[in-house]
Every structure is written in C-alpha cells, then in structure tokens.
C-alpha cells in the first residue's frame, strides 16, 4: 500500500518524524539538566512514562504539546522539526589549537552539523542506501605504537593506495569506509574533525591548511572513525603534540599519529628511497 501524505512528508515516514522530535526533546532536556519527571511536570503530563515514550519515538507529539515544549525548553520550533540540522545525534572530535575556545568550536559545530545533515537528507531524498556497519581496526589503548603503524601500513596495502597514498586516500576512505569527506572553510585554529554519525560518518578538513597538514589530518581522523568504539576521542584534540597532557588522552593521540604516519609514508615506499640514498 502506498503511504498517503499523513504517513509520509517529503520521503520521511511519520515514525522517523516522531523519532526526530523525541530525540531532540531528550537532547534539550539533558542540556537543561532536567529529569524526565521534572520535564513531564512542566509539560503537564500525568506521568513520566508519557515523556519516555515520546523520547523513544513511540508516541506522537501533538501540536499543543510541541508549542508547550518550545516554551519550556526555550528553543524555536525549527529545533524540533528541521531535518537539516544535527541535534541530539552525531559525535564530533575536533583537531584544534590550544587557544581555540569551546564557544568557537560549539558555534562552528552547529554550522558543520548543518552541512552533514544536508548531505544526509539529500541522500535520503535520492534514495541513497546507507549502512550502520562500518569497518574498524582491531586496536585498543593497550596496542603498541608499532602495532598502530603496522595497521596503517597494512591498510594502505589493502586499499591499494600505492607509493603515494595521499593522492588516493580521500577516495579510499569514501569507498571503503562509506564516510563523507568535506573540505571546508574553518576558523583559524581548527584543522579538522571526525564526526561519528550512524549511516554517515564524516571527516571535515580545513581547506585553508597546507596540503601536507590536510593529508595528515585526513589520515588522523580516519583512525578515529576506525577505532571510535574502543577508543572514543575527546571532543577537542590538540594539534600541538607537546600540550596533549598525560594518560589515556595522550596515548590515543600517539597511536593515531603513528597510524597516520605509516599510512601516508609506508615502509614499502620509503625503503627504496632510503636505499637509493645510500647508493
């Protein structure tokens, strides 16, 4: 049976709309540090279970309830309905200079989220199929730097990147990882980012950076997407290696560095050059 307009809106099912609104209500509630019980009382619900069902996408929100939510949560109506924004979904990890403020990252993340959401929405309209299954590297925080470098070298062979991996890396990431790569005009101090988003993982690269830096950031962020589940990165990763602190955070970034270096400068390419130098 073909769905009618009440069931679908521009290719989005009613279930998807309910899930979208529910997810964003939950995000706004958590941002205000409200419990479900507290928000339920402010929205005039008789019990917390009603809100729980809404946040889970299992119950439709009426027009009156949505207007009330706008007032209570202090957001505009587009916050709940605009499919060209990422709200309550998608996790970003930024490579940025130490002086880059969280306010600047937050503002730019809002813009970047719109770009990613727009690509996803256009893909949905065009019927582009996506999958939540993504390749990953069998590395953990306990892995050695040699193992990280070995993974980078091996991946270059598997992806057939050749002796100049940087030239083929972007296409290989899009083809083999199903990820979106965007070169954007980012504010000074922001080199790039990885965005983990079901169905459309994304890498953002500041196209104003030098070519070598862009290539390195691309390889570095690919590492984070390939290891996100076992080694989730921080929201802000410092580009300056001497300011990364200690412990787990520093360890993950060092593994990413070794992986990126080996992926871009594989032993199979450097070996002959070194031998020719000696000769």
C-alpha positions in Angstrom: 0.0 0.0 0.0 1.4 3.4 -0.9 1.6 5.8 2.1 -0.5 8.9 2.0 0.6 12.4 3.0 -0.4 11.8 6.6 2.1 8.9 6.7 5.0 10.5 4.8 6.3 14.0 4.4 8.8 14.5 1.6 10.1 11.0 1.9 10.2 11.0 5.7 8.0 8.5 7.5 5.8 9.5 10.4 7.8 7.2 12.6 11.0 9.0 11.6 9.4 12.3 12.4 8.4 11.0 15.9 11.9 9.7 16.5 13.4 13.0 15.4 11.2 15.1 17.7 11.6 12.7 20.6 15.4 12.6 20.2 15.6 16.4 20.2 13.3 16.8 23.2 15.6 14.5 25.1 18.7 16.4 24.0 17.1 19.7 25.1 16.0 18.2 28.4 19.5 16.9 29.1 21.1 20.2 28.2 19.0 21.9 30.8 19.8 19.1 33.3 16.2 18.1 33.8 15.0 14.7 34.7 12.1 13.1 32.8 9.9 13.6 35.9 10.7 17.3 36.1 10.1 18.0 32.4 6.9 15.9 32.5 5.6 18.0 35.2 6.4 21.3 33.4 4.8 19.9 30.2 1.6 18.9 32.1 1.9 15.2 31.5 0.3 13.0 34.1 3.3 10.7 34.4 6.9 10.2 33.3 6.1 7.3 31.1 4.4 9.6 28.6 7.6 11.6 28.1 9.7 8.4 28.0 7.5 7.1 25.1 7.9 10.5 23.3 11.7 10.5 23.7 11.8 6.9 22.4 9.8 7.9 19.3 6.9 5.7 20.3 4.3 8.4 20.8 3.4 11.3 18.6 3.6 14.8 20.0 0.5 16.9 19.5 0.7 20.5 18.2 -0.2 21.8 21.6 2.4 19.7 23.3 5.1 20.9 20.8 4.2 24.5 21.4 4.5 23.9 25.2 7.9 22.2 24.7 9.2 25.2 22.8 8.2 27.5 25.7 9.5 25.2 28.4 12.8 24.2 26.7 13.4 27.7 25.4 14.1 26.8 21.8 12.4 27.6 18.5 10.1 25.3 16.6 12.7 24.5 14.0 14.8 23.0 16.7 12.4 20.0 16.7 11.4 19.8 13.0 14.4 21.0 10.9 15.8 17.9 9.2 18.8 19.9 8.0 20.3 20.1 11.5 22.1 17.6 13.7 20.6 17.9 17.2 21.0 15.1 19.7 22.9 12.9 17.3 26.3 12.8 15.9 29.5 13.0 18.0 32.3 15.4 16.9 36.0 15.2 17.8 37.9 18.3 16.7 41.6 18.8 16.0 42.3 22.3 17.1 44.9 24.6 18.5 45.1 25.0 22.3 43.8 28.6 22.2 40.7 27.6 20.3 37.8 28.2 22.7 34.9 25.8 23.3 32.5 28.6 22.3 34.1 28.8 18.9 34.0 25.1 18.5 30.4 25.0 19.5 29.4 27.7 17.0 31.3 26.0 14.2 30.0 22.6 15.1 26.4 23.9 14.6 27.3 25.0 11.1 29.2 21.8 10.4 26.2 19.8 11.6 24.0 21.5 9.1 26.4 20.6 6.3 26.4 16.9 7.3 22.7 16.8 7.9 22.1 18.4 4.5 24.2 15.7 2.7 22.3 13.0 4.6 18.9 14.5 3.9 19.7 14.9 0.1 20.9 11.3 0.1 17.6 10.1 1.7 15.6 12.0 -0.9 17.7 10.5 -3.7 17.2 7.0 -2.2 20.9 6.5 -1.4 21.3 3.4 0.8 23.4 3.6 3.9 24.5 1.0 6.4 25.3 1.2 10.1 28.0 -1.5 9.6 31.4 0.2 9.4 35.0 -1.2 9.2 37.1 -0.9 12.3 40.7 -1.6 13.3 41.5 -4.2 15.9 43.5 -1.7 18.1 43.0 -0.7 21.7 44.6 1.7 24.1 46.9 -1.3 25.1 48.2 -1.6 21.5 51.8 -0.6 20.9 52.9 2.2 18.6 54.4 -0.4 16.3 51.0 -2.2 16.0 49.3 1.1 15.2 51.9 1.8 12.5 51.6 -1.7 11.2 47.8 -1.2 10.9 48.4 1.9 8.9 50.9 0.2 6.6 48.6 -2.8 6.1 45.6 -0.7 5.4 47.4 1.1 2.7 48.2 -2.2 1.0 44.6 -3.4 1.4 43.2 -0.2 0.0 45.8 -0.2 -2.8 47.0 3.3 -2.1 50.2 2.8 -4.0 53.5 4.6 -3.3 51.8 8.0 -2.9 48.9 7.2 -0.5 47.9 10.8 0.0 46.7 11.1 -3.7 44.3 8.2 -3.3 43.3 8.4 0.4 40.2 10.5 0.2 38.5 8.3 -2.4 39.6 5.2 -0.5 38.0 6.5 2.7 34.8 7.2 0.9 34.7 3.9 -0.9 36.0 1.6 1.9 34.6 3.3 5.0 31.4 4.7 3.4 32.4 8.1 5.0 31.8 11.6 3.8 34.9 13.8 3.4 34.3 17.5 3.3 36.9 20.3 2.8 35.5 23.4 4.5 36.5 27.0 5.4 37.1 26.6 9.1 38.1 29.3 11.6 41.8 29.8 12.3 43.0 27.2 14.8 40.7 24.4 13.6 42.4 21.8 11.4 39.6 19.3 11.1 37.2 16.9 12.8 35.8 13.4 12.8 32.0 13.0 13.2 30.5 9.7 14.2 27.0 9.6 12.8 25.1 6.4 12.1 24.8 6.0 8.4 27.1 8.8 7.5 30.4 9.1 9.3 32.1 12.3 8.2 35.6 13.8 8.2 35.9 17.6 8.0 39.2 19.1 6.8 40.1 22.8 6.8 41.0 23.5 3.2 42.9 26.6 4.2 45.6 24.5 5.8 48.8 23.5 3.9 48.5 20.4 1.7 50.7 18.3 4.0 48.6 19.2 7.0 45.4 18.4 5.2 46.7 14.9 4.2 47.9 14.2 7.8 44.6 15.3 9.3 42.6 13.1 6.9 44.6 10.1 7.9 44.5 11.0 11.6 40.7 11.4 11.6 40.2 8.2 9.6 42.0 6.5 12.6 39.4 7.9 15.0 36.5 6.7 12.9 38.0 3.3 12.6 38.6 3.0 16.4 35.8 5.1 17.8 34.0 2.3 19.6 37.1 1.0 21.5 38.9 4.4 21.8 36.4 7.3 21.6 38.3 10.5 21.1 37.9 13.7 23.2 35.7 16.5 21.9 38.8 18.6 21.4 42.1 17.1 20.4 45.1 19.4 20.4 47.1 19.8 17.3 50.2 20.6 19.4 51.6 17.3 20.5 53.6 18.9 23.3 50.4 20.1 25.0 48.3 16.9 25.0 48.7 16.1 28.7 49.1 12.6 30.1 47.3 9.3 30.4 44.6 7.9 28.1 44.1 11.0 26.0 47.7 11.4 25.1 48.0 7.6 24.4 45.2 7.6 21.9 46.6 10.6 20.0 50.0 9.0 19.8 48.5 5.8 18.4 46.7 8.0 15.8 49.9 9.8 15.0 51.8 6.5 14.4 48.9 5.1 12.3 48.7 8.3 10.1 52.5 8.5 9.6 52.7 4.8 8.4 49.6 5.2 6.2 51.0 8.2 4.4 54.7 7.2 4.4 54.6 3.4 4.2 57.8 1.4 4.6 57.3 -0.1 1.1 57.7 3.4 -0.4 60.4 4.8 1.9 62.6 1.7 1.8 63.7 2.0 -1.8 64.2 5.8 -1.4 66.5 5.2 1.6 68.4 2.5 -0.3 68.9 4.8 -3.3 70.2 7.5 -0.9 72.9 5.2 0.4 73.8 4.1 -3.1 
